[in-house]
Amino acid sequence: MYSKVVNKIQYDNELTQTFKELNTFLQKKLYTIKRSGSRTLSTTSIVNLLTMYNANTQLKSVIRDIIIETCKNTKQVGGDDKVVLEFMIHYTNELLKKQKFADFFIPMQLNNREIKKLINQHKSYPQFNELKKQLYKQSEHKVADIVLESYKLAGLTGKIFIDKKNIPEPQIELINGNVFNLHVNNQFLDNSAWDNKNVYCLIVEGIIENVHEIHNILESICEHREPLIIFATGFSDDVLSTFYSNKLRGTLNVIPIQIMQSVENINTMKDLSIVCKSEMISSLKGQSLIGLRAKDLGIIDRVVCSQNTIIIQNNNTESVQEHLKYLLGRKEETKLDDVKDLYDKRIKSLVSNYVQISVPDDVKYKEDALFENINNCIYTLKTLISRGSVKVSDVFNDDTCMFYDNTVYKSIQSLEVKTITTNTLLAILNYGIVNSNLLLSTDFAVVVDNS
């Protein structure tokens, strides 16, 4: 093993060659990665692809890592990482041609404030036809159509969930239900939604310390193989361990939901009690679990649990509507904004609908690719709806746009996009430019040769 010093010209050539290879990848919407053996993976994620990119030199490895970091940062702020990477390729090529390296490392705090102010002046929210065009550019048409149809059914405030079913083609289903944002222990989900009908429901304002407290209930549902959902302030490790071990054996179908003690969550329990038609058991009222049996519990028509969401579908419209009127009245009475926000959260859970997208589970890697495609498309649509977009020419032709030189504008124009999401433009200005200059600012590199 020895090291050699690579001069600036050699480094620039390697950088250009690496970007040329990446540019070829960007022409596709679905990337296929072949591995040793018969296994073939498909992905739409540029980060996943770059992780497996064959960086056969130390320089390529450094270049790849900086680009991966750029793409991850872009995703975190809701931008399109492929667009940012494409910008970096154009921008770097322009700088290499001119041998011109930017020297305007403006402090990020000032940078962000001024840029956002400028972008907000030109921001607009796209109509449906424009949304469709944007999604068609970034996703397969079939996937974009599924997501757009789902949003038509759910509405802008509705929720969309994806699950797997033994079906030949993807399906979309609109379901009237109540959506509660509660954490679900992932070990009880098996990486998929917990979806059951005719579910027994137990709501406990307190901690379930011992299994014997609910022994009669468990014995009954075990005998008849009935599903059970338990909402409680807490569960001991022994109780959770019993649930999980019996789940693995297939003797119990129980999902425990811990609702931490807080003012907001006490109200959540009250709302759940009404939606589920199940009395809340409270030690403060002198109530005990020991004498309860399954026949004493409420039964919910359908429950769907994912990691951070619980959807309850129950034939209980009259009681829910009565409770809604009560909450709306209390909201009008209060003058405190924080309290109004708490009521808004509760009301939203009681009026929600959701759309369920089901994908075929026939071939594993195809199913995973379709899941990823739909998730990415939903993410893009949410960003377009919530953050809006800008016309590139409007921003850079603005007299107040003094932050960046013509090379930046020319590189963005090379993307051949007239409009761009605000998050993506911010990611270009904050990450794409800085990291491109980081790549170009090296005078030489030390390479470890393993041959």
Contacts in CASP RR format, 6 or more apart in sequence:
PFRMAT RR
TARGET T0000
AUTHOR 0000-0000-0000
METHOD contacts of the structure
MODEL  1
MYSKVVNKIQYDNELTQTFKELNTFLQKKLYTIKRSGSRTLSTTSIVNLL
TMYNANTQLKSVIRDIIIETCKNTKQVGGDDKVVLEFMIHYTNELLKKQK
FADFFIPMQLNNREIKKLINQHKSYPQFNELKKQLYKQSEHKVADIVLES
YKLAGLTGKIFIDKKNIPEPQIELINGNVFNLHVNNQFLDNSAWDNKNVY
CLIVEGIIENVHEIHNILESICEHREPLIIFATGFSDDVLSTFYSNKLRG
TLNVIPIQIMQSVENINTMKDLSIVCKSEMISSLKGQSLIGLRAKDLGII
DRVVCSQNTIIIQNNNTESVQEHLKYLLGRKEETKLDDVKDLYDKRIKSL
VSNYVQISVPDDVKYKEDALFENINNCIYTLKTLISRGSVKVSDVFNDDT
CMFYDNTVYKSIQSLEVKTITTNTLLAILNYGIVNSNLLLSTDFAVVVDN
S
1 448 0 8 1.000
1 449 0 8 1.000
1 450 0 8 1.000
2 449 0 8 1.000
3 446 0 8 1.000
3 447 0 8 1.000
3 448 0 8 1.000
3 449 0 8 1.000
4 446 0 8 1.000
4 447 0 8 1.000
4 449 0 8 1.000
5 444 0 8 1.000
5 445 0 8 1.000
5 446 0 8 1.000
5 447 0 8 1.000
6 14 0 8 1.000
6 59 0 8 1.000
6 444 0 8 1.000
6 445 0 8 1.000
6 446 0 8 1.000
6 447 0 8 1.000
7 444 0 8 1.000
8 442 0 8 1.000
8 443 0 8 1.000
8 444 0 8 1.000
11 59 0 8 1.000
11 442 0 8 1.000
11 444 0 8 1.000
11 445 0 8 1.000
12 96 0 8 1.000
14 57 0 8 1.000
14 59 0 8 1.000
14 60 0 8 1.000
14 63 0 8 1.000
15 59 0 8 1.000
15 63 0 8 1.000
15 92 0 8 1.000
15 96 0 8 1.000
15 439 0 8 1.000
15 440 0 8 1.000
16 92 0 8 1.000
16 93 0 8 1.000
16 96 0 8 1.000
18 59 0 8 1.000
18 60 0 8 1.000
18 63 0 8 1.000
18 64 0 8 1.000
19 88 0 8 1.000
19 89 0 8 1.000
19 92 0 8 1.000
19 93 0 8 1.000
22 50 0 8 1.000
22 53 0 8 1.000
22 67 0 8 1.000
22 85 0 8 1.000
22 89 0 8 1.000
23 86 0 8 1.000
23 89 0 8 1.000
25 31 0 8 1.000
25 46 0 8 1.000
25 49 0 8 1.000
26 46 0 8 1.000
26 82 0 8 1.000
26 85 0 8 1.000
26 86 0 8 1.000
26 89 0 8 1.000
29 44 0 8 1.000
29 138 0 8 1.000
29 139 0 8 1.000
29 140 0 8 1.000
30 42 0 8 1.000
30 43 0 8 1.000
30 44 0 8 1.000
30 140 0 8 1.000
30 369 0 8 1.000
30 373 0 8 1.000
31 42 0 8 1.000
31 43 0 8 1.000
31 44 0 8 1.000
31 45 0 8 1.000
31 46 0 8 1.000
31 48 0 8 1.000
31 49 0 8 1.000
32 40 0 8 1.000
32 41 0 8 1.000
32 42 0 8 1.000
33 40 0 8 1.000
33 41 0 8 1.000
33 42 0 8 1.000
33 43 0 8 1.000
33 48 0 8 1.000
33 49 0 8 1.000
33 52 0 8 1.000
34 40 0 8 1.000
35 41 0 8 1.000
39 365 0 8 1.000
40 365 0 8 1.000
41 365 0 8 1.000
42 365 0 8 1.000
42 366 0 8 1.000
42 368 0 8 1.000
42 369 0 8 1.000
43 49 0 8 1.000
43 369 0 8 1.000
43 372 0 8 1.000
44 139 0 8 1.000
44 369 0 8 1.000
44 372 0 8 1.000
44 373 0 8 1.000
44 376 0 8 1.000
45 372 0 8 1.000
45 376 0 8 1.000
46 71 0 8 1.000
46 81 0 8 1.000
46 82 0 8 1.000
46 85 0 8 1.000
47 68 0 8 1.000
47 71 0 8 1.000
47 72 0 8 1.000
47 75 0 8 1.000
47 81 0 8 1.000
50 64 0 8 1.000
50 67 0 8 1.000
50 68 0 8 1.000
50 71 0 8 1.000
51 68 0 8 1.000
53 60 0 8 1.000
53 64 0 8 1.000
55 61 0 8 1.000
55 63 0 8 1.000
55 64 0 8 1.000
57 447 0 8 1.000
58 445 0 8 1.000
58 446 0 8 1.000
58 447 0 8 1.000
58 448 0 8 1.000
59 445 0 8 1.000
59 447 0 8 1.000
62 445 0 8 1.000
63 439 0 8 1.000
66 435 0 8 1.000
66 438 0 8 1.000
66 439 0 8 1.000
67 85 0 8 1.000
67 88 0 8 1.000
67 435 0 8 1.000
69 435 0 8 1.000
70 81 0 8 1.000
70 84 0 8 1.000
70 85 0 8 1.000
70 88 0 8 1.000
70 431 0 8 1.000
70 432 0 8 1.000
70 435 0 8 1.000
71 81 0 8 1.000
71 84 0 8 1.000
71 85 0 8 1.000
72 81 0 8 1.000
73 427 0 8 1.000
73 431 0 8 1.000
74 80 0 8 1.000
74 81 0 8 1.000
74 84 0 8 1.000
74 424 0 8 1.000
74 427 0 8 1.000
74 431 0 8 1.000
75 81 0 8 1.000
77 423 0 8 1.000
77 426 0 8 1.000
77 427 0 8 1.000
78 379 0 8 1.000
78 383 0 8 1.000
78 387 0 8 1.000
78 421 0 8 1.000
78 423 0 8 1.000
78 424 0 8 1.000
78 427 0 8 1.000
79 383 0 8 1.000
79 421 0 8 1.000
79 423 0 8 1.000
79 424 0 8 1.000
79 426 0 8 1.000
79 427 0 8 1.000
80 138 0 8 1.000
80 380 0 8 1.000
80 421 0 8 1.000
80 423 0 8 1.000
80 424 0 8 1.000
80 427 0 8 1.000
81 427 0 8 1.000
82 138 0 8 1.000
83 415 0 8 1.000
83 417 0 8 1.000
83 420 0 8 1.000
83 424 0 8 1.000
83 428 0 8 1.000
84 424 0 8 1.000
84 427 0 8 1.000
84 428 0 8 1.000
84 431 0 8 1.000
84 432 0 8 1.000
86 415 0 8 1.000
87 411 0 8 1.000
87 412 0 8 1.000
87 415 0 8 1.000
87 428 0 8 1.000
87 432 0 8 1.000
88 432 0 8 1.000
88 435 0 8 1.000
88 436 0 8 1.000
90 411 0 8 1.000
90 414 0 8 1.000
90 415 0 8 1.000
91 407 0 8 1.000
91 408 0 8 1.000
91 411 0 8 1.000
91 432 0 8 1.000
91 433 0 8 1.000
91 436 0 8 1.000
92 436 0 8 1.000
92 439 0 8 1.000
92 440 0 8 1.000
94 407 0 8 1.000
94 410 0 8 1.000
94 411 0 8 1.000
95 101 0 8 1.000
95 102 0 8 1.000
95 407 0 8 1.000
95 436 0 8 1.000
95 437 0 8 1.000
95 440 0 8 1.000
96 440 0 8 1.000
98 407 0 8 1.000
100 407 0 8 1.000
101 437 0 8 1.000
101 440 0 8 1.000
101 441 0 8 1.000
102 405 0 8 1.000
102 407 0 8 1.000
102 433 0 8 1.000
102 437 0 8 1.000
104 403 0 8 1.000
104 404 0 8 1.000
104 405 0 8 1.000
105 434 0 8 1.000
105 437 0 8 1.000
106 403 0 8 1.000
108 430 0 8 1.000
111 403 0 8 1.000
111 429 0 8 1.000
111 430 0 8 1.000
112 426 0 8 1.000
112 430 0 8 1.000
114 403 0 8 1.000
115 403 0 8 1.000
115 426 0 8 1.000
115 429 0 8 1.000
115 430 0 8 1.000
116 426 0 8 1.000
118 395 0 8 1.000
118 398 0 8 1.000
118 400 0 8 1.000
118 401 0 8 1.000
119 390 0 8 1.000
119 395 0 8 1.000
119 422 0 8 1.000
119 425 0 8 1.000
119 426 0 8 1.000
121 398 0 8 1.000
122 390 0 8 1.000
122 391 0 8 1.000
122 394 0 8 1.000
122 395 0 8 1.000
122 398 0 8 1.000
123 388 0 8 1.000
123 389 0 8 1.000
123 390 0 8 1.000
123 422 0 8 1.000
124 388 0 8 1.000
124 389 0 8 1.000
124 390 0 8 1.000
125 385 0 8 1.000
125 388 0 8 1.000
125 389 0 8 1.000
126 134 0 8 1.000
126 384 0 8 1.000
126 388 0 8 1.000
126 389 0 8 1.000
126 419 0 8 1.000
128 148 0 8 1.000
130 419 0 8 1.000
131 148 0 8 1.000
131 381 0 8 1.000
131 384 0 8 1.000
131 385 0 8 1.000
132 144 0 8 1.000
132 148 0 8 1.000
134 380 0 8 1.000
134 384 0 8 1.000
134 389 0 8 1.000
134 419 0 8 1.000
134 421 0 8 1.000
135 144 0 8 1.000
135 147 0 8 1.000
135 148 0 8 1.000
135 377 0 8 1.000
135 380 0 8 1.000
135 381 0 8 1.000
136 144 0 8 1.000
138 376 0 8 1.000
138 377 0 8 1.000
138 380 0 8 1.000
139 147 0 8 1.000
139 373 0 8 1.000
139 376 0 8 1.000
139 377 0 8 1.000
139 380 0 8 1.000
140 373 0 8 1.000
143 370 0 8 1.000
143 373 0 8 1.000
143 374 0 8 1.000
143 377 0 8 1.000
144 377 0 8 1.000
146 170 0 8 1.000
146 172 0 8 1.000
146 357 0 8 1.000
146 374 0 8 1.000
146 377 0 8 1.000
147 160 0 8 1.000
147 374 0 8 1.000
147 377 0 8 1.000
147 378 0 8 1.000
147 381 0 8 1.000
148 381 0 8 1.000
149 172 0 8 1.000
150 160 0 8 1.000
150 172 0 8 1.000
150 355 0 8 1.000
150 357 0 8 1.000
150 378 0 8 1.000
151 160 0 8 1.000
151 355 0 8 1.000
151 381 0 8 1.000
153 172 0 8 1.000
153 174 0 8 1.000
153 355 0 8 1.000
154 160 0 8 1.000
154 174 0 8 1.000
154 353 0 8 1.000
154 354 0 8 1.000
154 355 0 8 1.000
155 353 0 8 1.000
156 385 0 8 1.000
157 348 0 8 1.000
157 352 0 8 1.000
158 179 0 8 1.000
158 352 0 8 1.000
158 353 0 8 1.000
158 354 0 8 1.000
158 355 0 8 1.000
159 179 0 8 1.000
159 309 0 8 1.000
159 311 0 8 1.000
159 352 0 8 1.000
159 353 0 8 1.000
159 354 0 8 1.000
159 355 0 8 1.000
160 354 0 8 1.000
160 355 0 8 1.000
160 356 0 8 1.000
160 357 0 8 1.000
160 378 0 8 1.000
161 193 0 8 1.000
161 304 0 8 1.000
161 306 0 8 1.000
161 309 0 8 1.000
161 311 0 8 1.000
161 354 0 8 1.000
161 355 0 8 1.000
161 356 0 8 1.000
161 357 0 8 1.000
162 356 0 8 1.000
162 357 0 8 1.000
162 358 0 8 1.000
162 359 0 8 1.000
162 371 0 8 1.000
162 374 0 8 1.000
162 375 0 8 1.000
163 192 0 8 1.000
163 193 0 8 1.000
163 195 0 8 1.000
163 304 0 8 1.000
163 356 0 8 1.000
163 357 0 8 1.000
163 358 0 8 1.000
163 359 0 8 1.000
164 192 0 8 1.000
164 358 0 8 1.000
164 359 0 8 1.000
164 360 0 8 1.000
164 361 0 8 1.000
164 367 0 8 1.000
164 371 0 8 1.000
165 171 0 8 1.000
165 358 0 8 1.000
165 359 0 8 1.000
165 360 0 8 1.000
165 361 0 8 1.000
166 360 0 8 1.000
166 361 0 8 1.000
166 362 0 8 1.000
167 358 0 8 1.000
167 360 0 8 1.000
168 360 0 8 1.000
168 362 0 8 1.000
169 360 0 8 1.000
170 357 0 8 1.000
170 358 0 8 1.000
170 359 0 8 1.000
170 360 0 8 1.000
170 370 0 8 1.000
171 357 0 8 1.000
171 358 0 8 1.000
172 355 0 8 1.000
172 356 0 8 1.000
172 357 0 8 1.000
172 358 0 8 1.000
173 355 0 8 1.000
173 356 0 8 1.000
173 358 0 8 1.000
174 353 0 8 1.000
174 354 0 8 1.000
174 355 0 8 1.000
175 302 0 8 1.000
175 311 0 8 1.000
175 313 0 8 1.000
175 353 0 8 1.000
175 354 0 8 1.000
175 355 0 8 1.000
175 356 0 8 1.000
176 313 0 8 1.000
176 353 0 8 1.000
177 311 0 8 1.000
177 312 0 8 1.000
177 313 0 8 1.000
177 314 0 8 1.000
177 352 0 8 1.000
177 353 0 8 1.000
177 354 0 8 1.000
178 275 0 8 1.000
178 311 0 8 1.000
178 312 0 8 1.000
178 313 0 8 1.000
178 314 0 8 1.000
178 320 0 8 1.000
178 349 0 8 1.000
178 350 0 8 1.000
178 352 0 8 1.000
179 309 0 8 1.000
179 310 0 8 1.000
179 311 0 8 1.000
179 348 0 8 1.000
179 349 0 8 1.000
179 352 0 8 1.000
179 354 0 8 1.000
180 268 0 8 1.000
180 271 0 8 1.000
180 272 0 8 1.000
180 309 0 8 1.000
180 310 0 8 1.000
180 311 0 8 1.000
180 312 0 8 1.000
180 349 0 8 1.000
181 308 0 8 1.000
181 309 0 8 1.000
181 349 0 8 1.000
182 257 0 8 1.000
182 259 0 8 1.000
182 268 0 8 1.000
182 308 0 8 1.000
182 309 0 8 1.000
182 310 0 8 1.000
183 257 0 8 1.000
183 258 0 8 1.000
183 307 0 8 1.000
183 308 0 8 1.000
184 194 0 8 1.000
184 255 0 8 1.000
184 257 0 8 1.000
184 305 0 8 1.000
184 306 0 8 1.000
184 307 0 8 1.000
184 308 0 8 1.000
184 309 0 8 1.000
184 310 0 8 1.000
185 240 0 8 1.000
185 256 0 8 1.000
185 258 0 8 1.000
186 307 0 8 1.000
187 244 0 8 1.000
188 194 0 8 1.000
188 243 0 8 1.000
188 244 0 8 1.000
188 247 0 8 1.000
188 254 0 8 1.000
188 255 0 8 1.000
188 256 0 8 1.000
189 305 0 8 1.000
189 306 0 8 1.000
189 307 0 8 1.000
193 304 0 8 1.000
193 305 0 8 1.000
193 306 0 8 1.000
194 255 0 8 1.000
194 303 0 8 1.000
194 304 0 8 1.000
194 305 0 8 1.000
194 306 0 8 1.000
195 302 0 8 1.000
195 303 0 8 1.000
195 304 0 8 1.000
195 305 0 8 1.000
196 227 0 8 1.000
196 253 0 8 1.000
196 302 0 8 1.000
196 303 0 8 1.000
197 227 0 8 1.000
197 301 0 8 1.000
197 302 0 8 1.000
198 226 0 8 1.000
198 227 0 8 1.000
198 299 0 8 1.000
198 300 0 8 1.000
198 301 0 8 1.000
199 226 0 8 1.000
199 227 0 8 1.000
199 228 0 8 1.000
199 229 0 8 1.000
199 299 0 8 1.000
199 300 0 8 1.000
199 302 0 8 1.000
199 303 0 8 1.000
200 217 0 8 1.000
200 221 0 8 1.000
200 226 0 8 1.000
200 227 0 8 1.000
200 228 0 8 1.000
200 229 0 8 1.000
200 294 0 8 1.000
200 297 0 8 1.000
200 298 0 8 1.000
200 299 0 8 1.000
200 300 0 8 1.000
201 228 0 8 1.000
201 229 0 8 1.000
201 230 0 8 1.000
201 231 0 8 1.000
201 276 0 8 1.000
201 278 0 8 1.000
201 297 0 8 1.000
201 298 0 8 1.000
201 299 0 8 1.000
201 300 0 8 1.000
202 214 0 8 1.000
202 217 0 8 1.000
202 228 0 8 1.000
202 229 0 8 1.000
202 230 0 8 1.000
202 231 0 8 1.000
202 232 0 8 1.000
202 278 0 8 1.000
202 281 0 8 1.000
202 292 0 8 1.000
202 297 0 8 1.000
203 230 0 8 1.000
203 231 0 8 1.000
203 232 0 8 1.000
203 269 0 8 1.000
203 272 0 8 1.000
203 273 0 8 1.000
203 276 0 8 1.000
203 278 0 8 1.000
203 279 0 8 1.000
203 280 0 8 1.000
203 281 0 8 1.000
204 230 0 8 1.000
204 231 0 8 1.000
204 232 0 8 1.000
204 233 0 8 1.000
204 280 0 8 1.000
204 281 0 8 1.000
204 282 0 8 1.000
204 289 0 8 1.000
205 232 0 8 1.000
205 233 0 8 1.000
205 266 0 8 1.000
205 269 0 8 1.000
205 280 0 8 1.000
205 281 0 8 1.000
205 282 0 8 1.000
205 283 0 8 1.000
205 284 0 8 1.000
206 232 0 8 1.000
206 233 0 8 1.000
206 234 0 8 1.000
206 282 0 8 1.000
206 283 0 8 1.000
207 232 0 8 1.000
207 233 0 8 1.000
207 234 0 8 1.000
207 235 0 8 1.000
207 236 0 8 1.000
208 214 0 8 1.000
208 230 0 8 1.000
208 232 0 8 1.000
208 234 0 8 1.000
208 235 0 8 1.000
208 236 0 8 1.000
208 239 0 8 1.000
208 289 0 8 1.000
209 236 0 8 1.000
209 239 0 8 1.000
210 236 0 8 1.000
210 238 0 8 1.000
210 239 0 8 1.000
211 218 0 8 1.000
211 238 0 8 1.000
211 239 0 8 1.000
211 242 0 8 1.000
212 290 0 8 1.000
213 289 0 8 1.000
213 290 0 8 1.000
214 230 0 8 1.000
214 289 0 8 1.000
214 292 0 8 1.000
216 290 0 8 1.000
216 291 0 8 1.000
216 292 0 8 1.000
216 293 0 8 1.000
216 294 0 8 1.000
217 228 0 8 1.000
217 289 0 8 1.000
217 292 0 8 1.000
217 293 0 8 1.000
217 294 0 8 1.000
217 297 0 8 1.000
218 228 0 8 1.000
218 252 0 8 1.000
218 254 0 8 1.000
220 226 0 8 1.000
220 293 0 8 1.000
220 294 0 8 1.000
220 295 0 8 1.000
221 227 0 8 1.000
221 228 0 8 1.000
221 252 0 8 1.000
221 253 0 8 1.000
221 254 0 8 1.000
221 294 0 8 1.000
222 246 0 8 1.000
222 251 0 8 1.000
222 252 0 8 1.000
224 294 0 8 1.000
225 253 0 8 1.000
226 253 0 8 1.000
226 294 0 8 1.000
227 253 0 8 1.000
227 254 0 8 1.000
227 255 0 8 1.000
227 303 0 8 1.000
228 252 0 8 1.000
228 253 0 8 1.000
228 254 0 8 1.000
228 255 0 8 1.000
228 294 0 8 1.000
228 297 0 8 1.000
229 254 0 8 1.000
229 255 0 8 1.000
229 257 0 8 1.000
229 300 0 8 1.000
229 303 0 8 1.000
229 305 0 8 1.000
230 254 0 8 1.000
230 255 0 8 1.000
230 256 0 8 1.000
230 257 0 8 1.000
231 257 0 8 1.000
231 259 0 8 1.000
231 269 0 8 1.000
231 272 0 8 1.000
232 256 0 8 1.000
232 257 0 8 1.000
232 258 0 8 1.000
232 259 0 8 1.000
233 258 0 8 1.000
233 259 0 8 1.000
233 260 0 8 1.000
233 261 0 8 1.000
234 258 0 8 1.000
234 259 0 8 1.000
234 260 0 8 1.000
235 243 0 8 1.000
235 256 0 8 1.000
235 258 0 8 1.000
239 256 0 8 1.000
240 256 0 8 1.000
243 252 0 8 1.000
243 254 0 8 1.000
243 256 0 8 1.000
246 252 0 8 1.000
246 254 0 8 1.000
247 253 0 8 1.000
247 254 0 8 1.000
255 305 0 8 1.000
257 305 0 8 1.000
257 310 0 8 1.000
259 265 0 8 1.000
259 268 0 8 1.000
259 269 0 8 1.000
263 342 0 8 1.000
264 342 0 8 1.000
264 345 0 8 1.000
267 342 0 8 1.000
267 346 0 8 1.000
268 346 0 8 1.000
268 349 0 8 1.000
269 280 0 8 1.000
270 280 0 8 1.000
271 323 0 8 1.000
271 346 0 8 1.000
271 349 0 8 1.000
271 350 0 8 1.000
272 278 0 8 1.000
272 280 0 8 1.000
272 312 0 8 1.000
273 279 0 8 1.000
273 280 0 8 1.000
274 316 0 8 1.000
274 319 0 8 1.000
274 320 0 8 1.000
274 323 0 8 1.000
275 312 0 8 1.000
275 314 0 8 1.000
275 316 0 8 1.000
275 320 0 8 1.000
275 350 0 8 1.000
276 298 0 8 1.000
276 300 0 8 1.000
276 312 0 8 1.000
276 314 0 8 1.000
276 316 0 8 1.000
277 298 0 8 1.000
277 299 0 8 1.000
277 300 0 8 1.000
277 314 0 8 1.000
277 316 0 8 1.000
277 319 0 8 1.000
278 297 0 8 1.000
278 298 0 8 1.000
278 300 0 8 1.000
279 298 0 8 1.000
281 287 0 8 1.000
281 288 0 8 1.000
281 289 0 8 1.000
281 292 0 8 1.000
300 312 0 8 1.000
300 313 0 8 1.000
300 314 0 8 1.000
301 313 0 8 1.000
301 314 0 8 1.000
301 315 0 8 1.000
302 312 0 8 1.000
302 313 0 8 1.000
302 314 0 8 1.000
303 310 0 8 1.000
303 311 0 8 1.000
303 312 0 8 1.000
303 313 0 8 1.000
304 310 0 8 1.000
304 311 0 8 1.000
304 313 0 8 1.000
304 356 0 8 1.000
305 311 0 8 1.000
311 354 0 8 1.000
320 350 0 8 1.000
323 350 0 8 1.000
324 347 0 8 1.000
324 350 0 8 1.000
324 351 0 8 1.000
327 343 0 8 1.000
327 346 0 8 1.000
327 347 0 8 1.000
327 350 0 8 1.000
328 343 0 8 1.000
328 347 0 8 1.000
330 343 0 8 1.000
331 340 0 8 1.000
331 343 0 8 1.000
331 344 0 8 1.000
331 347 0 8 1.000
334 340 0 8 1.000
334 343 0 8 1.000
357 374 0 8 1.000
359 367 0 8 1.000
359 370 0 8 1.000
359 371 0 8 1.000
359 374 0 8 1.000
360 366 0 8 1.000
360 367 0 8 1.000
360 370 0 8 1.000
361 367 0 8 1.000
383 421 0 8 1.000
383 423 0 8 1.000
384 421 0 8 1.000
387 421 0 8 1.000
387 422 0 8 1.000
387 423 0 8 1.000
388 421 0 8 1.000
388 422 0 8 1.000
389 419 0 8 1.000
389 420 0 8 1.000
389 421 0 8 1.000
389 422 0 8 1.000
390 419 0 8 1.000
390 420 0 8 1.000
390 422 0 8 1.000
390 425 0 8 1.000
391 418 0 8 1.000
391 419 0 8 1.000
392 409 0 8 1.000
392 412 0 8 1.000
392 413 0 8 1.000
392 417 0 8 1.000
392 418 0 8 1.000
392 419 0 8 1.000
392 420 0 8 1.000
392 425 0 8 1.000
393 418 0 8 1.000
395 401 0 8 1.000
395 425 0 8 1.000
396 404 0 8 1.000
396 408 0 8 1.000
396 409 0 8 1.000
396 412 0 8 1.000
403 429 0 8 1.000
404 429 0 8 1.000
404 433 0 8 1.000
408 429 0 8 1.000
408 433 0 8 1.000
412 420 0 8 1.000
412 428 0 8 1.000
END
